[in-house]
Amino acid sequence: MNSEKQFATLAVHAGEQIDPLTGALDTPIYQSTTFAAADSAEMAALYGGEKPGYMYTRYGNPTLHALEEKLAALEAGEAALAAATGMAAISTAILGYIGSGDHVVASRSLYGAAYNFLNKKLPRMGACTTFVPSLDPADFERALQPNTRLIYFETPTNPVLDVLDIGALGELGRSRGVPTMIDNTFASPALQQPLKLGVTVVVHSATKYLCGHGDAMGGAIIGPADYISELRQDVLRDFGGVMSPFNAWLILRGIHTLHLRMPAQCANARQVASFLAGHPKVERVNYPGLERHPGHALAARQMKDFGAMMSFEVKGGYEGGRQVMDRCRIFARAASLGDTRSLIVHSASTSHRAVPRDERRAMGVSDGLVRLSIGVEAAEDLIEDLDQALAF
């Protein structure tokens, strides 16, 4: 479908066709590992890439292909690749650029598993990462080395909601010949399209807002067609992090309502953040939609709305944060995000538990930090729940 169509139309129609055999409107779930060839010549052509088609789901699948077409359209990219999980997407995308002897420049504030991959796994492969402790693009530039092959970052960041300048980092990468990669999970393409701002590659945990219903795991990589083709043939096939056709179908279904869910969740988040900002038990609220947030003006320029993720620092430190999580009645104590249901997690005891305390605090993840993923419930009920949870 023409990428000039509006986002809502692409969310519903891009990548999907009426089934020519049955007239089915929904993309079929091709729950098959194996596809037969007509003869040896066709099989050889499929294996060699001379003929488009399918032979084995680890190499490609029609349901996954429909999802990939939709993802590329939503992010305004040349091509996309679906992966089994968000971390499968992140690791696959990074390994497409990085090998032994190479160097990555990354933001300090990152999703815990992504930080561990860059900090612990890459060194085992002979590569290394410099983590930039500031948000200033000039500090990213100073961290570049002759062997730097990638600039990696998130915005807004998980879980402290820092806002980085996408356009400036994209320009830095282009000027120095270094690809840039952003995890766009927190914003989703409904709020932010980094490729249009000059970034090379976008990755997602499709488990989150893209799926939206907490019922399917997946990851996504969107970028240049030749790079995506290389990932498909030389990285994803060999490491095997392939999404199942059924999960691809669930995520396709979820994306149909992405443009409806995100405004509702963002509206709820604004009300919740305003409530928390005035609460005496809350020391700080990290939400770009608040004017006092240091990244508010930048987020207003590069995002269509401020998102439905936030975190806040509870008075009482580690135990205070855990008490708030334990006392909630509507917010589910769950480590994921992007669900239609509101979720709460105490970061220091869960997502960033494996990060040493000094490193965690340097990332902005303090002992009392609580992260919220705001869903589509009534904002008044969410606020009442947090109010009673904070009354400890």
C-alpha positions as CSV (number, residue, x, y, z in Angstrom):
1,M,0.0,0.0,0.0
2,N,1.2,3.5,-0.8
3,S,3.1,4.9,2.1
4,E,1.5,8.3,1.5
5,K,-1.7,7.1,3.1
6,Q,-2.5,8.3,6.6
7,F,-1.1,6.4,9.5
8,A,-4.6,5.0,10.6
9,T,-5.1,3.6,7.1
10,L,-1.7,2.0,7.0
11,A,-2.3,0.5,10.4
12,V,-5.3,-1.3,9.1
13,H,-4.4,-2.1,5.5
14,A,-0.7,-2.0,4.9
15,G,0.9,-5.4,4.1
16,E,-2.4,-7.3,4.0
17,Q,-4.5,-8.3,1.1
18,I,-7.8,-10.0,0.6
19,D,-7.1,-13.7,0.3
20,P,-7.4,-14.6,-3.4
21,L,-8.5,-18.1,-2.8
22,T,-11.2,-17.7,-0.1
23,G,-11.9,-13.9,0.1
24,A,-10.8,-13.8,3.7
25,L,-10.2,-10.3,5.0
26,D,-7.9,-11.4,7.7
27,T,-4.4,-12.5,6.8
28,P,-4.3,-16.3,7.1
29,I,-2.1,-17.9,9.8
30,Y,0.3,-20.0,7.7
31,Q,1.1,-22.4,10.6
32,S,3.4,-24.5,8.5
33,T,7.1,-25.0,9.0
34,T,7.7,-26.2,5.5
35,F,6.6,-25.3,2.0
36,A,6.8,-27.6,-1.0
37,A,8.5,-26.7,-4.3
38,A,7.1,-27.8,-7.7
39,D,10.4,-29.4,-8.7
40,S,14.2,-29.4,-8.0
41,A,14.7,-26.4,-10.2
42,E,12.3,-24.3,-8.2
43,M,13.7,-25.5,-4.9
44,A,17.2,-24.5,-6.0
45,A,15.9,-21.1,-7.1
46,L,14.2,-20.6,-3.8
47,Y,17.3,-21.6,-1.8
48,G,19.5,-19.4,-4.0
49,G,17.2,-16.4,-3.7
50,E,16.7,-16.2,-7.5
51,K,13.0,-16.7,-7.0
52,P,10.7,-15.2,-4.4
53,G,8.7,-17.6,-2.3
54,Y,8.8,-19.8,0.8
55,M,10.5,-23.0,1.7
56,Y,11.0,-23.0,5.5
57,T,9.5,-20.7,8.1
58,R,12.9,-19.9,9.6
59,Y,13.8,-18.4,6.2
60,G,10.4,-16.7,5.7
61,N,6.7,-17.2,6.1
62,P,3.6,-15.4,4.4
63,T,2.1,-14.3,7.7
64,L,5.4,-12.9,8.9
65,H,5.8,-11.2,5.5
66,A,2.5,-9.4,5.9
67,L,3.6,-8.2,9.3
68,E,6.9,-7.0,8.0
69,E,5.3,-5.1,5.1
70,K,3.0,-3.4,7.6
71,L,5.9,-2.5,10.0
72,A,7.9,-1.0,7.1
73,A,5.0,1.1,6.1
74,L,4.3,2.4,9.6
75,E,7.9,3.4,10.2
76,A,8.3,4.7,6.7
77,G,11.2,2.3,6.1
78,E,12.4,0.4,3.1
79,A,12.1,-3.0,4.7
80,A,11.4,-4.8,8.0
81,L,12.3,-8.1,9.7
82,A,10.2,-9.8,12.4
83,A,11.9,-11.6,15.2
84,A,10.8,-13.8,18.1
85,T,11.1,-11.2,20.8
86,G,12.3,-7.6,21.3
87,M,15.7,-8.8,22.5
88,A,15.9,-11.1,19.5
89,A,15.4,-8.0,17.3
90,I,17.9,-5.9,19.3
91,S,20.6,-8.5,19.3
92,T,20.1,-9.4,15.6
93,A,20.1,-5.8,14.6
94,I,23.3,-5.0,16.5
95,L,25.1,-8.1,15.2
96,G,24.3,-7.0,11.7
97,Y,26.8,-4.2,12.2
98,I,29.2,-5.4,15.0
99,G,31.9,-8.0,14.9
100,S,35.1,-8.8,16.7
101,G,37.2,-5.6,17.2
102,D,34.3,-3.2,16.7
103,H,33.0,-0.5,19.0
104,V,29.5,0.8,19.9
105,V,28.6,4.1,21.4
106,A,25.3,3.9,23.4
107,S,23.3,6.0,25.7
108,R,23.7,5.2,29.4
109,S,20.0,4.9,30.1
110,L,18.8,1.7,28.4
111,Y,16.4,-1.2,28.9
112,G,18.2,-3.5,31.3
113,A,18.5,-6.5,28.9
114,A,19.8,-4.3,26.1
115,Y,22.4,-2.8,28.5
116,N,23.5,-6.3,29.5
117,F,23.8,-7.4,25.9
118,L,26.0,-4.4,25.1
119,N,28.0,-4.5,28.4
120,K,28.4,-8.3,28.9
121,K,27.6,-10.3,25.8
122,L,29.4,-8.2,23.1
123,P,32.8,-8.3,25.0
124,R,32.6,-12.1,24.7
125,M,32.5,-11.6,21.0
126,G,35.5,-9.3,21.0
127,A,33.5,-6.0,20.7
128,C,33.0,-3.3,23.3
129,T,30.7,-0.4,24.1
130,T,31.1,3.1,25.5
131,F,28.1,4.3,27.5
132,V,27.5,8.0,27.3
133,P,26.3,9.4,30.6
134,S,24.7,12.5,29.2
135,L,22.1,13.4,26.6
136,D,24.3,15.9,24.7
137,P,25.0,14.8,21.1
138,A,28.5,16.4,21.5
139,D,29.3,13.8,24.2
140,F,28.3,11.0,21.8
141,E,30.6,12.5,19.2
142,R,33.5,12.6,21.7
143,A,32.9,8.9,22.5
144,L,33.4,7.9,18.9
145,Q,36.5,5.9,18.0
146,P,38.1,4.9,14.7
147,N,36.5,1.4,15.1
148,T,33.0,2.7,16.1
149,R,30.4,0.9,13.9
150,L,27.2,1.8,15.6
151,I,25.4,4.5,17.7
152,Y,22.6,2.9,19.8
153,F,20.0,4.7,21.9
154,E,16.4,4.9,23.1
155,T,14.1,7.8,23.5
156,P,12.2,8.2,25.7
157,T,14.4,5.9,27.7
158,N,13.5,3.0,29.8
159,P,12.7,3.5,32.7
160,V,13.7,7.1,33.4
161,L,12.1,8.7,30.4
162,D,15.1,10.8,29.3
163,V,14.6,12.4,25.8
164,L,17.4,12.3,23.3
165,D,17.6,14.4,20.1
166,I,16.9,11.9,17.3
167,G,17.7,14.3,14.5
168,A,21.0,15.4,16.0
169,L,22.2,11.9,16.6
170,G,21.1,10.9,13.2
171,E,23.1,13.8,11.7
172,L,26.1,12.9,13.8
173,G,26.0,9.3,12.5
174,R,25.7,10.4,8.9
175,S,28.5,13.0,9.2
176,R,30.9,10.4,10.6
177,G,29.7,7.4,8.5
178,V,28.4,5.5,11.5
179,P,24.9,3.9,11.4
180,T,22.4,4.9,14.1
181,M,19.9,2.6,15.8
182,I,17.0,3.5,18.0
183,D,14.7,1.4,20.2
184,N,11.3,3.0,19.5
185,T,9.3,0.7,21.7
186,F,8.2,3.4,24.2
187,A,6.8,5.7,21.6
188,S,5.7,3.3,18.8
189,P,5.4,4.6,15.2
190,A,2.1,6.1,16.2
191,L,4.0,8.8,18.1
192,Q,7.4,8.9,16.6
193,Q,9.0,7.9,13.3
194,P,12.8,8.1,13.7
195,L,13.7,7.1,10.2
196,K,12.1,10.3,9.0
197,L,14.4,12.2,11.4
198,G,17.5,10.6,10.0
199,V,18.1,7.5,12.0
200,T,19.4,4.4,10.1
201,V,17.6,1.6,11.8
202,V,14.6,1.3,14.2
203,V,14.0,-1.7,16.5
204,H,10.9,-2.6,18.6
205,S,9.7,-5.0,21.1
206,A,6.5,-5.8,19.2
207,T,5.3,-7.5,22.3
208,K,4.4,-4.0,23.7
209,Y,2.4,-1.3,21.9
210,L,2.4,-2.9,18.5
211,C,0.7,-6.0,19.9
212,G,-1.1,-4.0,22.6
213,H,-2.9,-6.8,24.3
214,G,-0.2,-8.8,26.2
215,D,-0.8,-12.0,24.3
216,A,2.1,-12.3,21.8
217,M,5.8,-11.9,21.9
218,G,7.7,-10.4,19.0
219,G,10.4,-8.0,17.8
220,A,10.8,-5.8,14.8
221,I,13.7,-4.3,12.8
222,I,13.1,-1.6,10.2
223,G,15.8,-0.1,8.0
224,P,17.5,-0.2,4.6
225,A,16.5,-3.0,2.3
226,D,20.0,-4.4,1.8
227,Y,20.7,-4.4,5.5
228,I,17.4,-6.1,6.3
229,S,18.1,-8.7,3.6
230,E,21.6,-9.4,5.1
231,L,20.1,-9.8,8.6
232,R,17.5,-12.2,7.3
233,Q,20.0,-14.4,5.4
234,D,23.2,-14.2,7.6
235,V,22.0,-13.4,11.2
236,L,18.4,-14.4,12.0
237,R,18.6,-17.7,10.1
238,D,21.7,-18.8,12.0
239,F,20.8,-17.5,15.4
240,G,17.2,-18.7,15.0
241,G,15.2,-16.0,16.7
242,V,12.2,-16.3,14.4
243,M,8.7,-15.2,15.3
244,S,5.9,-17.8,15.1
245,P,3.2,-17.3,12.5
246,F,0.5,-17.3,15.1
247,N,2.3,-14.5,17.0
248,A,2.7,-12.5,13.8
249,W,-1.1,-12.8,13.2
250,L,-1.8,-11.6,16.8
251,I,0.5,-8.6,16.3
252,L,-1.1,-7.8,12.9
253,R,-4.5,-7.8,14.7
254,G,-3.1,-5.6,17.5
255,I,-1.7,-3.0,15.1
256,H,-5.2,-2.4,13.6
257,T,-6.1,-0.4,16.7
258,L,-2.7,1.1,17.5
259,H,-3.9,4.6,16.2
260,L,-6.9,4.3,18.5
261,R,-5.2,3.0,21.6
262,M,-2.3,5.4,21.8
263,P,-4.3,8.7,22.0
264,A,-6.4,7.2,24.8
265,Q,-3.4,5.9,26.7
266,C,-1.6,9.2,26.3
267,A,-4.6,11.2,27.6
268,N,-4.7,9.0,30.7
269,A,-1.0,9.3,31.2
270,R,-1.2,13.1,31.2
271,Q,-3.8,13.0,34.0
272,V,-1.9,10.5,36.1
273,A,1.4,12.4,35.7
274,S,-0.3,15.6,36.9
275,F,-1.7,13.9,39.9
276,L,1.7,12.3,40.9
277,A,3.5,15.6,40.4
278,G,1.4,17.1,43.1
279,H,1.5,14.2,45.6
280,P,3.5,14.7,48.9
281,K,4.8,11.1,48.8
282,V,6.4,11.6,45.4
283,E,9.8,13.2,45.0
284,R,10.0,13.3,41.2
285,V,7.9,12.4,38.2
286,N,9.6,11.4,34.9
287,Y,7.2,12.1,32.2
288,P,8.0,14.2,29.1
289,G,4.5,15.6,29.0
290,L,5.1,17.7,32.1
291,E,6.4,21.1,31.3
292,R,9.0,20.8,34.2
293,H,10.5,17.8,32.5
294,P,13.9,18.8,31.0
295,G,13.1,17.0,27.7
296,H,9.6,18.5,27.3
297,A,10.3,20.9,24.5
298,L,12.4,18.4,22.5
299,A,9.7,15.7,23.0
300,A,7.1,18.2,21.7
301,R,9.1,18.7,18.6
302,Q,9.9,15.1,17.7
303,M,6.8,13.2,19.1
304,K,3.1,13.5,18.2
305,D,2.3,13.0,21.8
306,F,4.2,12.3,25.0
307,G,3.4,8.6,25.4
308,A,1.9,6.5,28.1
309,M,5.0,5.5,30.0
310,M,6.2,7.2,33.1
311,S,8.2,6.6,36.2
312,F,8.3,8.3,39.6
313,E,10.5,8.4,42.7
314,V,8.7,7.4,45.9
315,K,9.7,8.8,49.2
316,G,11.0,5.9,51.3
317,G,13.5,4.5,48.9
318,Y,13.6,0.8,48.0
319,E,10.9,-0.2,50.5
320,G,8.7,2.7,49.6
321,G,8.8,1.8,46.0
322,R,7.9,-1.9,46.7
323,Q,5.1,-0.9,49.0
324,V,3.4,1.3,46.4
325,M,3.6,-1.6,43.9
326,D,2.3,-4.1,46.5
327,R,-0.6,-1.9,47.5
328,C,-2.0,-1.2,44.0
329,R,-5.4,-2.9,43.2
330,I,-6.0,-1.9,39.5
331,F,-2.4,-1.7,38.3
332,A,-1.1,-5.2,37.6
333,R,2.3,-6.0,39.1
334,A,3.9,-6.9,35.8
335,A,7.2,-6.2,34.1
336,S,5.9,-5.6,30.5
337,L,4.4,-2.5,29.0
338,G,2.2,-1.2,26.3
339,D,-0.8,-3.3,27.3
340,T,-4.4,-2.1,27.3
341,R,-4.2,-2.8,31.1
342,S,-2.2,-0.5,33.4
343,L,1.0,-2.1,34.8
344,I,3.3,-1.2,37.6
345,V,6.9,-2.4,38.3
346,H,9.6,-1.4,40.9
347,S,12.6,-1.2,38.6
348,A,15.4,-1.8,41.1
349,S,14.0,-5.2,42.2
350,T,12.9,-6.4,38.8
351,S,14.0,-5.1,35.3
352,H,17.3,-3.6,36.6
353,R,18.0,-6.1,39.4
354,A,20.9,-7.7,37.5
355,V,22.6,-4.3,37.0
356,P,25.1,-3.5,39.9
357,R,23.6,-0.8,42.2
358,D,26.2,1.9,41.3
359,E,25.7,1.3,37.6
360,R,21.9,1.3,38.1
361,R,22.0,4.6,40.0
362,A,24.2,6.1,37.3
363,M,21.6,5.2,34.8
364,G,19.0,7.1,36.9
365,V,17.3,4.0,38.3
366,S,17.2,4.9,41.9
367,D,16.1,2.6,44.7
368,G,12.6,4.0,44.9
369,L,11.8,4.3,41.2
370,V,8.5,2.9,40.1
371,R,7.6,2.6,36.5
372,L,4.0,2.8,35.2
373,S,2.5,1.7,31.8
374,I,-0.8,3.4,31.5
375,G,-3.6,1.5,29.9
376,V,-7.1,2.4,28.7
377,E,-9.0,2.2,31.9
378,A,-10.8,5.3,33.3
379,A,-8.1,7.8,34.4
380,E,-10.1,8.6,37.6
381,D,-9.9,5.0,38.7
382,L,-6.2,4.8,38.0
383,I,-5.6,8.0,40.0
384,E,-7.7,6.7,42.9
385,D,-5.7,3.4,42.9
386,L,-2.4,5.2,43.1
387,D,-3.7,7.6,45.8
388,Q,-4.6,4.7,48.1
389,A,-1.3,2.9,47.3
390,L,0.7,6.0,48.3
391,A,-1.1,6.2,51.6
392,F,1.4,4.0,53.5
